[in-house]
């Protein structure tokens, strides 16, 4: 098996000159490790000619203890005694690092494990760090990591500008097929063109990664990047099943298989599984399942629902599958089904489902009893255009 060297390992063991003589800050979490589980915080603290002065934690905190959308306060790191600045506080303004903190740095190192889906917030934390560092001349060094669900497959509609949010700051499809480093290069171009901001960006590429690789091909250990992303299997289904967050259904948070289990107390599991299997969606089957979330939606209540089983990841279409799952849930129990109306990722003037879908088209289609596949047919040309636009930013070729 090929063993991929993540950007962290390349920086520390082969290119430490990039940070020599610099005061650095580090944006990371528990997933920022080498092949042998050395962590970025302890490695950079050793300071072989550089000085680590501050830590920054994304959503869930620097050590990953906080649940989704739970605000995290500034703190002191128990390992190093350094200040930890939260990049997921009580307000939308807390999502970006404060410039008064950045002014004390020469470089901001970012090492976060993305999972290849438009909704996952770490890539937008990275983007906001780039935005704030740009006018200060603080260098941004992104340590690249694999896209765990490969860098080939693209799927979904392109997010519309009206539905920009912290689960979709840029016009990406639901499954973008890029690494964090490649996205950083694209974000730099976007900011330079749209906001006249051109940050001093360096991407430290991986060694040994190929676009066709899934996580299991990399030889790297899977470190849970957020509390409800326990396995690579979760990441595989997430580009579609995160849509369940925009409804009153449980997406399986509070269970051992979030996003693989979904349902609600009013569901007939057997009829629901039968209904979904009749759709004959590629690469997936649904099994009747009952579960009781210990927290989050429908906590301590038995939910009828299903467990999804990916039978062929090469043909599986996670986003299209998720769209059909939510529609089938509404069609089966229209009186009980509701769209989520609470504030979602700091946004209260648009529905969560519209933010996640990057458009109101999906919700309107469901409410009008439309056909998901007719909408999916419209993605083909925009996806081809996205593939053309992203090509210049790709760091890895087969």
Beta strands, then each sheet from edge to edge (+ up, - down):
strand 1: 23-28
strand 2: 51-57
strand 3: 75-76
strand 4: 83-86
strand 5: 107-111
strand 6: 139-143
strand 7: 201-204
strand 8: 261-264
strand 9: 284-292
strand 10: 302-310
sheet 1: 3+ 4- 2- 1- 5- 6- 7-
sheet 2: 8+ 10- 9+
end
